[in-house]
Amino acid sequence: MSQEKGTMSLAERHAQVEGYLGKIVTIEIDRPIGYVHHKGEKTLIYPINYGYIPDVLGGDGEELDVFLVGVEHPVSTYTGRIIGIVYRADDVEDKLVMAPEGMSFSAEEIARAVYFQEKYYQTTIRVLDGSWSRVLIDTELVL
């Protein structure tokens, strides 16, 4: 699939990530636990593993991003179940949430796990069990 950066519509973005909910996939980890990422004036230290589904482009025209919860050590690849979706209302991409087979997390638990990154966006979390949660924007950044 070839796609220019940011050309996926909101409906296409949502359909894409919703199609992965409940599926078992293998991801590549490019930001393992402890990774330090400098993004402009922000410095993010990853408390969870973060990667992507190889060869699947997301709404930003880059590979579809995935947060990995429930694995407490750095990994380079992982096969697990997609248990949630991170919807970003103010960005060009949404993200997936993966957990080890047989593990489940509430929307609130996922919101806490991804807060380090999602506090900068208008984020809503949807979980396989049907629950939802919002991630509050870091109020110190909204002045």
WOJODA-V744105 format. One record per helix or strand. SS is the DSSP state (alpha for helix, beta for strand). FROM is the first residue (numbers start at 1). LEN is the number of residues. If there is no record, write none. Layout:
BEGIN
ss | from | len
SS | FROM | LEN
SS | FROM | LEN
END
This chain:
BEGIN
ss | from | len
alpha | 10 | 11
beta | 24 | 8
beta | 36 | 4
beta | 42 | 4
beta | 49 | 9
beta | 63 | 7
beta | 77 | 12
beta | 95 | 5
alpha | 107 | 12
beta | 123 | 5
beta | 132 | 4
END
